[in-house]
Amino acid sequence: MEVEFDVRITPGALYDYLLSHAYRSASGLIGTIVGVLLIIAFAQTRKVPYLIAGIVIVAYIPWALFIKSRQQYLSNPSFKQPIHYLMDDEGIVISQDGEESRIGWADTVKTVSTGGNILIYTSRVNACILPKKDLGDKKQLVYAAISSHMDPKKVHIRGN
């Protein structure tokens, strides 16, 4: 089975990836829990510093990632061009501007779906970002290609 498609990486797609990555990590989760606990402490004690600290902690990660996604988009010329993907039985071929690279299915770490993207991780921190809106009617074929070539324990696709 082969499926081919083109995607464009937008600041929104980058932000979705960065948020997902941050909140799937221990530090992102711990930070959010601490912030929420401080807000709860304010509700119980009415001490304003708890509220301020809680809001700052809870809001910091999304705000910092929003800024980072814009900076990455603006500083990386490859995000301005469409990226072509071909998924086949061997793996994923990624091409852009005459350059081509292949990732074997065995070299993928996991696949995660978010509200806006399918993320195929090639390492703990690097992923192919596939904005769902760009997949159109090929989205189910992409899901099928991933599911048929990756270990089911590595595939975390929920919803459509």
Backbone torsions as a table, in degrees:
resi	resn	phi	psi	omega
1	MET	NA	131.9	175.8
2	GLU	-123.0	143.8	173.1
3	VAL	-140.0	132.1	179.8
4	GLU	-121.6	143.8	179.3
5	PHE	-163.6	162.7	176.0
6	ASP	-117.4	144.7	175.8
7	VAL	-131.3	157.9	172.5
8	ARG	-121.8	128.6	178.3
9	ILE	-87.7	116.8	-179.8
10	THR	-106.0	166.3	174.5
11	PRO	-57.5	-35.9	178.6
12	GLY	-64.8	-40.8	178.5
13	ALA	-66.4	-39.8	177.2
14	LEU	-64.3	-42.9	179.9
15	TYR	-61.9	-43.9	178.2
16	ASP	-59.2	-43.7	178.2
17	TYR	-63.0	-48.7	-177.4
18	LEU	-62.9	-41.2	177.1
19	LEU	-61.8	-47.8	-179.6
20	SER	-59.5	-45.7	-178.5
21	HIS	-64.0	-43.1	-178.3
22	ALA	-65.3	-44.5	-175.2
23	TYR	-82.4	-5.6	172.2
24	ARG	-93.2	-4.3	179.4
25	SER	-97.0	158.4	-179.4
26	ALA	-62.1	-42.3	-177.2
27	SER	-64.9	-38.6	178.0
28	GLY	-64.9	-43.1	179.4
29	LEU	-67.9	-43.7	-179.6
30	ILE	-63.2	-44.2	179.1
31	GLY	-58.8	-44.3	179.3
32	THR	-65.4	-42.7	179.2
33	ILE	-62.2	-44.3	178.5
34	VAL	-60.6	-45.2	179.0
35	GLY	-60.0	-44.4	178.9
36	VAL	-65.2	-40.9	178.5
37	LEU	-62.8	-37.3	176.8
38	LEU	-65.9	-38.2	177.3
39	ILE	-66.3	-40.2	176.2
40	ILE	-63.9	-40.9	177.4
41	ALA	-60.5	-38.8	176.3
42	PHE	-62.4	-43.9	-178.9
43	ALA	-60.3	-31.9	-178.8
44	GLN	-86.8	-31.7	-173.6
45	THR	-109.5	-18.3	-175.8
46	ARG	62.8	23.5	176.5
47	LYS	-89.1	112.5	-173.3
48	VAL	-58.2	-36.1	178.5
49	PRO	-57.4	-33.0	176.8
50	TYR	-63.0	-43.7	-179.8
51	LEU	-63.3	-47.5	-178.6
52	ILE	-61.1	-48.9	179.9
53	ALA	-61.7	-41.8	-180.0
54	GLY	-62.6	-45.3	-180.0
55	ILE	-65.5	-43.2	179.4
56	VAL	-60.6	-46.0	-178.5
57	ILE	-65.5	-44.8	-178.5
58	VAL	-66.9	-38.1	-176.1
59	ALA	-83.7	-21.9	-173.9
60	TYR	-60.7	-49.5	-174.9
61	ILE	-60.4	-53.3	-179.9
62	PRO	-61.1	-40.0	-179.6
63	TRP	-65.5	-46.1	179.8
64	ALA	-62.6	-38.3	179.6
65	LEU	-71.8	-33.5	175.4
66	PHE	-60.5	-48.3	178.9
67	ILE	-62.9	-44.4	-178.9
68	LYS	-62.4	-40.2	-179.5
69	SER	-63.6	-39.6	178.5
70	ARG	-66.9	-43.2	-179.8
71	GLN	-64.3	-43.4	179.4
72	GLN	-63.0	-42.6	-179.6
73	TYR	-61.4	-46.5	-177.3
74	LEU	-69.8	-30.3	-175.9
75	SER	-91.5	-9.0	-176.6
76	ASN	-112.3	104.0	-177.3
77	PRO	-61.7	-24.5	-178.7
78	SER	-67.1	-20.6	178.3
79	PHE	-74.4	-14.6	-178.5
80	LYS	-82.2	-15.8	-176.9
81	GLN	-109.0	148.9	175.1
82	PRO	-65.7	150.0	177.0
83	ILE	-112.2	128.8	-179.0
84	HIS	-97.4	132.8	178.2
85	TYR	-119.8	141.0	170.9
86	LEU	-130.2	119.6	175.4
87	MET	-105.5	126.1	177.2
88	ASP	-136.4	-169.8	-176.5
89	ASP	-67.0	-21.8	-178.5
90	GLU	-86.0	-32.5	-177.0
91	GLY	160.7	-145.0	-175.9
92	ILE	-121.6	126.7	175.1
93	VAL	-103.8	125.9	-179.1
94	ILE	-114.7	125.8	179.6
95	SER	-135.3	145.9	179.2
96	GLN	-161.7	131.9	177.2
97	ASP	51.3	42.8	177.7
98	GLY	79.8	-7.6	176.5
99	GLU	-93.0	143.7	-178.4
100	GLU	-139.8	140.7	173.7
101	SER	-139.7	154.9	-179.3
102	ARG	-123.7	138.2	173.6
103	ILE	-118.9	120.0	177.5
104	GLY	-72.6	149.8	178.9
105	TRP	-56.8	-34.8	-179.8
106	ALA	-66.9	-19.5	-179.1
107	ASP	-91.2	1.6	177.3
108	THR	-87.1	142.2	-176.0
109	VAL	-91.7	-48.0	178.2
110	LYS	-166.6	165.3	173.6
111	THR	-127.5	133.6	-177.7
112	VAL	-130.3	141.6	172.0
113	SER	-106.7	143.7	175.5
114	THR	-119.4	-173.6	177.2
115	GLY	-59.8	-37.1	-175.1
116	GLY	-115.4	-13.0	-173.0
117	ASN	-133.7	161.0	161.1
118	ILE	-109.9	127.4	-177.4
119	LEU	-113.4	116.5	176.9
120	ILE	-104.0	104.2	-176.7
121	TYR	-77.3	131.9	176.7
122	THR	-107.3	-6.7	172.0
123	SER	-157.4	-175.3	-179.6
124	ARG	-64.1	-27.9	-175.3
125	VAL	-121.4	-9.7	-178.6
126	ASN	-108.6	139.8	-179.1
127	ALA	-146.2	151.8	166.8
128	CYS	-81.7	125.0	-178.9
129	ILE	-98.8	117.2	179.8
130	LEU	-115.2	96.3	178.3
131	PRO	-61.9	126.6	-176.5
132	LYS	-59.4	-34.8	-178.1
133	LYS	-64.0	-27.4	179.3
134	ASP	-80.7	-17.7	-177.7
135	LEU	-79.2	-27.9	178.1
136	GLY	53.4	-130.0	-177.5
137	ASP	-75.5	-3.4	178.6
138	LYS	-91.8	-1.3	-176.5
139	LYS	-57.8	-44.5	-179.7
140	GLN	-66.2	-34.0	176.4
141	LEU	-67.6	-37.6	176.9
142	VAL	-64.4	-45.5	176.7
143	TYR	-57.6	-43.8	-178.7
144	ALA	-64.7	-42.7	179.9
145	ALA	-62.7	-44.3	179.6
146	ILE	-63.8	-48.9	-176.3
147	SER	-64.9	-31.7	-178.0
148	SER	-84.2	-14.4	-177.2
149	HIS	-114.2	-11.6	-179.6
150	MET	-112.4	150.8	175.0
151	ASP	-57.3	128.7	-178.6
152	PRO	-54.1	-27.3	178.4
153	LYS	-68.6	-20.0	-179.2
154	LYS	-93.8	-6.3	-174.9
155	VAL	-105.6	116.7	-178.4
156	HIS	-122.6	67.4	179.2
157	ILE	-105.4	121.1	177.4
158	ARG	-123.1	149.2	179.3
159	GLY	62.3	-170.7	178.2
160	ASN	-133.3	NA	NA
